[in-house]
Amino acid sequence: MLTTLLLPALLATAHPMTDIRFEYEDGRVYVPVSAERHGKPVELGWFILDTGAGGIVFDSAVAQRLGLEVRAAGSQTGAGSGASKVGKVKGLPLAVDGVALSPDSILVAPLAAQLAPSTGRTVAGIIGSQFFHEHAVELDRSRNLLRVDPPGVARGADLPAPGRRAIPFELDDDLPWISATLAIPGTDSATTTLKLIVDLGAKAPLLLTGPLLERIGGEPRLGKHALASLGAGVGGETRYWFTRVGALSAGPDGAPLADSLVAGFSAFNTLRSSDYDGLLGAPLLDHFVVLFDYSRKLLWLSPRADGAAAPEPLTAFDRAGMFVVARDSSGLRRLEILRIVANSPASEAGIEEGDELMSVDGQDARGMRLSAIRSRLRAGAATTVSLGILHKGHADTRVLTLRDLL
């Protein structure tokens, strides 16, 4: 008995926790990754940390830079209506900010081409489920802290105690899913029971599938809603019907996750799987201190302490009605307005899809991060924003009065 009691303490002493650098931008967590090649470390760049990915993925350019032999591995589906051809390479030693990771094999995909326009940054790869199997992973943005322990050591005890909850999850094709209930306005029942993938790679609080939308009666059954783009995935552009929904709770004890939030229902086959009902994304998890414990299949949540990196409200949504992407043409960065929300300030100002964004409140937009532009277009404090637009070759200024669209 004494040995059993002492074992966790001995393990914690023998394997001290490790802090990892990370960046959080536009609803995604990025970590620095290096590889060992010919006995020397090679910096690969920033990878998305993603519980919604089954393994490790390199961008095609990273595999080419390392001189890896890529074998065709068919195609892969994901968010978006299409599919992407992928390759596979033999695994090699990796390090996530110094924490070792040794995959047997690595997928190769054109991640930069797929994601850079909507993220505005180069994505060198994805760190998926293997990392979470090999470590207990704690994420606390209120302290800008990403911490890893060996599996089985962390038990949630170092998370803030008030309000701490453990939510059990199951693994389906190496993806963690939880049981949750959601109040969806307009449906026949007060709440709907859902199977949700806990997906750090999803950049909205809650994204729901097309089959679920069909079960509740389709898009006409939603309350006030707006069709908007969220970016891109493996299958191309991702578009959703965004609407406000009610209370969301998870686990057998009904742990409250949100009183109300903006959720996206799949449009144009963006999320078409019938194996699950939706994705619980990083912007929702950002409201908690989170510990992923795959060894016990537990997701620990504690309320965030007050910190400088305040989470964005779960009801936040684009108040201008336009989605901007970054195009790189002949080495020049161009910001294109990809989508316009109907009956929004942008559409009423005469801005059209395909127009170029030149400035935001007098600042050259081409030097701004896409995440900063999107935050400005969601701003609640200021009611107007001045945009420099290149429309059909003619420069113009459009002043938008921001307002809630949902």
Steps between C-alpha positions, in 0.01 A plus 500: 500500500780744590667433164174571321456827686854614430509403132342821359735716706805297390398523137449874526846535657667282237320670210458870572240684297624696199379840383466552125488823303185555299313761301122538495366675194157515340370198693798267459794392717845492335816334639862509368627168363847382400631177347821307534659455158843343449569542870421872503186691608307679226235760585183422305275789604166534678259206503130500593440306822190302411301238695284468189787353294590134509878531468788723392483695172776688315438772245628390158770767503632375836533143368675630190740715703596197710555289187246237607376230264124549475279207400146556371243422770170570328274785604368631827172669586435750775326832543388622158307324226798359310808288569874547485770269364748402770831321516684312770861498617691285744500646851793691640581641846311821572490742791211725600697786656746244635246230596586184304255339259588199280225415251530181294368683194396852405236618253590768246242747366497846337409669828645841419310522173179389671519706819725803442237709317254478790752497788735764360799300622708204389392169651795259504304203630256350749572326830213259564393215723837329560623795704191481723536124547862545609438797732244657725456845344387805697405824326450820698495816291430719801861425602624447143592149609510173305627223725562131438544208740564132432170312461339395826686753716275804480161454666355848466612588853714793386205667327313771692277315748183717504265367235737228383322222307610175336310408182551145371559447131527209259738456209358436154765461228737666750278809533363590847125543522268595783127479555339843522157662507411817314192720497426578134230764448223390264536126557220289641686404819660735751841336466673272255756235602813519290822311434768769476864460394725709727697669223778748578531555126145634463506880500145566622343417838256245358461364146214261421458254214270499202329174606415659837354803321286265290379320814369822650324602181764679294608862468142642507465372859787711625435832668663815369808383312767602251696306238871569536841351427725383781808430292620174351569138588634191328192499276513867399301804614287455811163678520237491773160633594587689819229549760460549874424190703423450867664320789772243432601241760719191484560168670280281717483768770396774257805724549398846373712625211299801382171673572477617140732505201523546124520163325552415135283243321668343197416648161594361156622169649771658714443249784322204350587211733228298671749355751476804726280807543752778524835644607573668832764752399794686649314834549263327744779312679681835525251594775648231726823359626503166315683175568487215247565169678479229234633232737180525708279638221420811700472862397558725801352851495542782748384861467778729378670734742493865403781572259618730227388269219125537554296248301273625225130485593332181379232713335756696292442505126618711207309830532597627155390201293815431296765227499848599387774268371865563410613424147865493393538596137849549351639542850252777586250458783146587400199495733191379320144518630395140441146503644236759584216427745160595358329803657815595691681836535750388234230408247307821572820702439527349152806284574506194277670163499831530318566858613842567652542634853765775506468663841322478836444830680784652298747218569642307206310170520765311304734528800239390753441147626174349383414424863534871586273599210237247605513617860445857383197393295354330809568795729211597723631825646550706183192523280667598171800385299649668194615263228709580196368285215624432149179433307530405132830685478375816672608601851228611736430539872201331661391580855319211666277531802562173683205320656407160635392271217362225724 
